[in-house]
Amino acid sequence: MTIRLELARTPAFPNGSAARSYVLRLPLGEDGLIDEPAWRSHPELATVRRFWPNEPDRHGTLLRTREGWALSYEPGEEDDERIFRLDAHAIRAGAI
């Protein structure tokens, strides 16, 4: 499944930002949650592309961490971006 996420509200972006977005390719189950067995079988297929204005696009992968799921662009943890509640929040077409 291909999913586009836009930056949610933050102190720097109180209205969020459609210009700051991610395109994720994730294995999802019928419940809309990440299909972890499918991800374990082919983690290289769970990818991310980050679009940020005035910066080159970043390409990375989805990682399972002790705290949940994260996006990683380089080896090591320094650049990992945790995705809040991705392990419990169902992804549905057209959902806000």
C-alpha positions as CSV (number, residue, x, y, z in Angstrom):
1,M,0.0,0.0,0.0
2,T,1.3,3.5,-0.8
3,I,0.4,6.1,1.8
4,R,1.1,9.9,1.8
5,L,1.5,11.5,5.2
6,E,1.6,15.3,5.7
7,L,3.3,17.0,8.6
8,A,0.8,17.3,11.5
9,R,0.5,20.4,13.8
10,T,3.7,21.2,15.6
11,P,4.9,24.4,17.5
12,A,6.8,25.4,14.3
13,F,3.8,24.6,12.0
14,P,0.6,25.2,14.0
15,N,-1.6,24.3,11.0
16,G,0.6,21.4,9.8
17,S,2.3,21.5,6.4
18,A,1.3,19.8,3.2
19,A,4.7,20.9,1.8
20,R,6.4,18.6,4.3
21,S,5.3,15.1,3.5
22,Y,6.2,11.5,3.4
23,V,5.3,8.8,0.9
24,L,5.4,5.4,2.5
25,R,5.1,2.0,1.0
26,L,4.0,-0.4,3.7
27,P,2.6,-3.9,4.0
28,L,-0.9,-3.5,5.6
29,G,-3.2,-6.1,6.8
30,E,-7.0,-6.0,6.3
31,D,-7.2,-4.2,9.7
32,G,-5.2,-1.3,8.3
33,L,-2.2,-2.0,10.6
34,I,1.3,-2.9,9.5
35,D,1.5,-6.6,8.6
36,E,4.5,-7.4,10.8
37,P,5.1,-10.9,9.5
38,A,5.1,-9.6,5.9
39,W,7.4,-6.8,6.9
40,R,9.8,-9.3,8.6
41,S,9.8,-11.4,5.4
42,H,10.6,-8.5,3.1
43,P,11.7,-5.4,5.2
44,E,13.4,-3.9,2.1
45,L,10.0,-3.4,0.5
46,A,8.8,-1.1,3.3
47,T,10.2,2.3,2.1
48,V,9.8,6.0,2.7
49,R,10.5,9.1,0.6
50,R,10.6,12.3,2.5
51,F,9.7,15.6,0.7
52,W,10.8,18.8,2.4
53,P,11.0,22.2,0.7
54,N,14.5,23.5,-0.1
55,E,16.0,20.1,0.8
56,P,16.9,17.1,-1.3
57,D,14.4,14.2,-1.0
58,R,15.4,11.6,1.5
59,H,14.9,7.9,0.9
60,G,14.8,5.3,3.7
61,T,13.2,2.3,5.2
62,L,10.8,1.4,8.0
63,L,12.3,0.0,11.2
64,R,10.8,-1.8,14.2
65,T,12.3,-0.4,17.4
66,R,11.6,-1.0,21.1
67,E,9.4,2.1,21.1
68,G,7.4,1.2,18.0
69,W,8.1,2.0,14.3
70,A,10.5,4.5,12.9
71,L,11.7,5.8,9.6
72,S,15.5,5.6,9.0
73,Y,17.5,7.2,6.2
74,E,21.0,6.2,7.2
75,P,22.6,3.4,9.2
76,G,22.5,4.1,13.0
77,E,19.8,5.7,15.1
78,E,20.8,9.4,14.9
79,D,18.4,10.2,12.0
80,D,15.6,7.9,12.9
81,E,12.1,9.5,13.0
82,R,9.7,7.7,15.2
83,I,6.1,7.5,13.9
84,F,3.8,8.0,16.8
85,R,1.1,5.2,17.2
86,L,1.8,3.6,13.9
87,D,1.6,0.2,15.7
88,A,-1.9,0.9,16.9
89,H,-3.4,3.4,14.4
90,A,-5.1,1.8,11.4
91,I,-4.4,3.4,8.0
92,R,-7.5,3.7,5.9
93,A,-7.9,5.3,2.4
94,G,-9.1,8.9,2.8
95,A,-8.6,9.0,6.5
96,I,-7.5,12.2,8.1
